[in-house]
Amino acid sequence: MTEPQQPTSALTEDEQKTVRSAALRASALVGQAEPGFFDTFKESFAGSKAVKAASPEVQKLVTGGLPEMPSGGRDDVKARTLELLEQAVGILSAKAPELVDEYKRVVVQSAKDVAAAADDTSPNEADAVAEIERALAG
């Protein structure tokens, strides 16, 4: 009898990078909605709490390796991040459907934690979180 395949091993290296990049860039998108030098430190720690609370399978999806680095202007970065989120959900739906819901929850919670990290959630941060939620919903 063969052991069940680990969900992350079903993904190619490029697919894993897409899933990881989407999650990390979503938190960064919220952080950029209200820039502030000292806020960046608080936000980076806050964003990792949701990941640490995730299952080992989802932790493996969103950590390790370098994410796709943002390029272009603010609008380009935002559009690419939202595109990556949609792609990540598509990849997981096809190859690891049992992880889709938890992945979405972790990404959204991480984004919300980043938004609330420095002096509550601003309207710009709330808008960024809402865009992330829409992208994850498809």
C-alpha positions in Angstrom: 0.0 0.0 0.0 1.4 3.4 -0.9 1.3 6.4 1.4 -0.9 9.3 0.4 0.9 12.0 -1.5 1.6 15.2 0.4 -0.4 18.0 -1.1 2.6 20.2 -1.7 4.4 17.5 -3.6 1.6 17.5 -6.1 2.6 21.1 -7.0 5.4 21.9 -9.4 8.1 24.2 -8.2 6.6 27.1 -10.2 3.1 26.4 -8.8 4.5 26.4 -5.2 6.2 29.7 -6.0 2.9 31.2 -7.2 1.0 30.0 -4.1 3.8 31.3 -1.8 4.1 34.6 -3.7 0.4 35.2 -3.6 0.2 34.8 0.1 3.3 36.9 0.9 2.4 39.7 -1.5 -1.1 39.9 -0.2 0.2 40.9 3.2 2.6 43.4 1.6 -0.2 44.9 -0.4 -2.1 45.7 2.8 1.1 47.1 4.4 1.7 49.4 1.4 -1.9 50.8 1.7 -0.7 52.9 4.6 3.1 53.2 4.5 5.1 54.1 7.5 8.6 53.2 8.4 8.0 51.9 11.9 4.7 50.4 11.0 6.5 48.1 8.6 8.2 46.2 11.4 4.9 45.8 13.4 3.1 44.6 10.2 5.7 42.0 9.2 5.5 40.4 12.6 1.7 40.6 12.6 1.4 39.0 9.2 3.3 35.9 10.3 0.9 35.1 13.2 -1.7 33.5 10.9 0.9 31.4 9.1 2.3 30.1 12.4 -1.2 29.1 13.5 -1.8 27.2 10.2 -1.6 23.5 9.6 1.9 22.2 8.7 0.6 21.6 5.1 -0.4 25.3 4.6 2.7 26.5 6.4 4.7 24.6 3.9 2.8 26.2 1.0 3.5 29.7 2.1 7.0 29.5 3.5 10.4 28.6 2.2 12.0 29.8 -1.0 11.8 33.3 -2.5 8.5 34.8 -3.6 8.1 36.5 -6.9 9.3 40.0 -6.4 7.1 43.0 -7.2 8.0 45.1 -10.2 6.5 48.2 -11.8 4.4 50.9 -10.3 1.9 50.6 -7.4 -1.0 49.7 -9.7 1.1 47.1 -11.5 2.1 45.5 -8.2 -1.5 45.5 -7.0 -2.8 43.9 -10.2 -0.1 41.3 -10.2 -0.7 40.4 -6.6 -4.4 40.0 -7.2 -3.7 37.9 -10.3 -1.4 35.7 -8.3 -4.1 35.1 -5.6 -6.5 34.0 -8.3 -3.9 31.7 -9.8 -3.0 30.2 -6.4 -6.6 29.3 -5.7 -6.9 27.7 -9.1 -3.7 25.7 -8.6 -4.8 24.5 -5.1 -8.3 23.7 -6.3 -6.9 21.5 -9.0 -4.0 19.9 -7.1 -4.7 20.2 -3.3 -8.4 21.0 -2.9 -8.4 20.0 0.7 -6.1 23.0 1.4 -8.0 25.7 -0.5 -10.3 26.9 2.4 -7.5 27.0 4.9 -5.1 28.7 2.5 -7.8 31.4 1.9 -8.4 31.8 5.6 -4.7 32.2 6.4 -4.1 34.7 3.6 -7.1 36.8 4.7 -6.2 36.6 8.4 -2.6 37.6 7.7 -3.8 40.6 5.7 -6.2 41.6 8.5 -3.5 41.2 11.1 -1.2 43.5 9.0 -4.0 46.0 8.6 -4.6 46.1 12.4 -0.9 46.1 13.4 -0.3 49.8 13.5 -3.0 52.0 15.0 -6.1 50.0 13.8 -7.2 49.4 10.3 -7.4 52.4 8.0 -9.9 52.7 5.2 -7.1 52.1 2.6 -6.1 48.9 4.4 -9.7 47.8 4.7 -10.0 48.3 0.9 -6.9 46.3 0.3 -8.2 43.4 2.5 -11.5 43.5 0.6 -9.7 43.3 -2.8 -7.7 40.3 -1.5 -10.9 38.6 -0.4 -12.5 39.2 -3.8 -9.5 37.8 -5.6 -9.5 34.7 -3.4 -13.2 34.2 -4.0 -12.6 34.1 -7.8 
